[in-house]
Structures are given as C-alpha cells and as structure tokens.
C-alpha cells in the first residue's frame, strides 16, 4: 500500500508550484508512443518527475517523465507524460503514485491511454479500443497492505472500473467524428517480455481482447479513490496464436504514433463535450 503521506507531500509540492486548477479538471496518462497528445495544450506548464518529491524515476526511454498542466479544448487537464511499469522493478504502489497524486490534486475523471497488443482477430494495427473491463494478471495489487480509509474502502467494488457513462460518451463522440472505436477487455501482464503464442491463446480463451503491461495498477488505485475512468487502448500489433508475428518496441512506438492523431481528435472532442 502507498504511504499516504508520501503522496500528500508530492501533491502539496505540485499544488504549491503549479498554477491553480479550475473546476472539474481531467487527468490523463499518456501511454507508449502517445506523448504527442500533450501538443496543443495551451497555458502549458510542466514539471519533471525528478522534481516531484518521492516520485519514482521512469527508466523507459519512450516515456517522457513529466507532469503537465494546461488547457485542452476549454478543460483544465493534468497530464502524466510517462508512466511507471512493474517491469521496471518498482512496487505496485510506485506504479500508481501518479494517479494517486492526480486524485489528491482534485482530479475526479481520468483518461488512461496505452499501447496494447490486439488479441481479437477483428482488430487491426492502429485500431482504437475503449476498455470495457480488465483482467489483472500481474498477481499484484496497489492496495496490498494497510488501507488508507480516506482514499477508499478496504474491499473496493470493481464491478465498473471503467465508467459506463464515459464509455458511452466515447462511443457517441467517435460516432460523431466518424472514428471507428472498438471496445473490449484489457489483460494487464507484468512483462517485460511479450507473450508466447500459447500465452496469447490462453489470454484469448480467458476473454481478453487486448494485452499490455500497464494500466491495471493505475485503474485499481484510481477506482479505489472513486475516480471515474475512461480507458483507451491503441492497438499497435495484433497477436494471433496460430500465426504469431514478431513485435518490437520500435513497431509499437511507430504504430502508436500513427494512430495518435485520431486518438487526439477523439479525446479533444470528448474534452469539449459538456456532458463530460
Ligand atoms: N503485448 C504486450 N504489451 C504490448 C503489446 C503486446 O503485444 N503491444 C503493445 N504493448
């Protein structure tokens, strides 16, 4: 379990340094290859993770490692540009320190983005998938240890981790823009190795539509705090157990970069929607 005082100290430092947030700010975590989502931020202000007390250091080069605050389509947003993964050798608590910090800053709605491997044969490289639910296959939880009751209950309900309201809004927005938005279940694995064909088949049998190495720790911690979550996966490669293609980080980054414009348009319209 996270030490609440560490998060509070980090949040206090950010809040004292950052220009104040307006009402109903939206938090966002930018996944692999999706950092350009921060372009277009007006009144942008940023702080390196290294300057936030107690914040872990990102060891993944494809992740920037800074917190940004600004306005996007009339909304105050706080972006986590770069996230922490269990495969970096950190604890689950450290992996979700960023979203805990957002919660402490008063963010009540959170958009989690990620790059993921497609498991559904209906998906293509570049498909966008709204996450309807997840399977936490990391064997870990950010809630292990003493519970901090001010954040949430000991046994938090997980029947609706990803907000049905935000999911419906995402679909409505995508339809309006003519963007094809898939939906499905995200399996979160510890990584860092990619999946074997047998593991891919097993994940599919379990009901997963996409697989990745992030998001589930953050989603559990954010839901524990009562945040409303929208999860959006960019499918960077499709894994079919009977004809597994090789996947590289370069391919993942290139595919996420290629789909980023569409994802940006979708997120921009969601942020602009008064129903958000
Ligand atoms: N597997 C796990 N994580 C991933 C993948 C994948 O195929 N693609 C992007 N992130």
Boltz pocket constraint, residues with backbone or C-beta under 6 A from the ligand:
constraints:
  - pocket:
      binder: B
      contacts: [[A, 115], [A, 116], [A, 117], [A, 118], [A, 193], [A, 194], [A, 195], [A, 211], [A, 212], [A, 213], [A, 236], [A, 237], [A, 239], [A, 247], [A, 252]]
      max_distance: 6.0
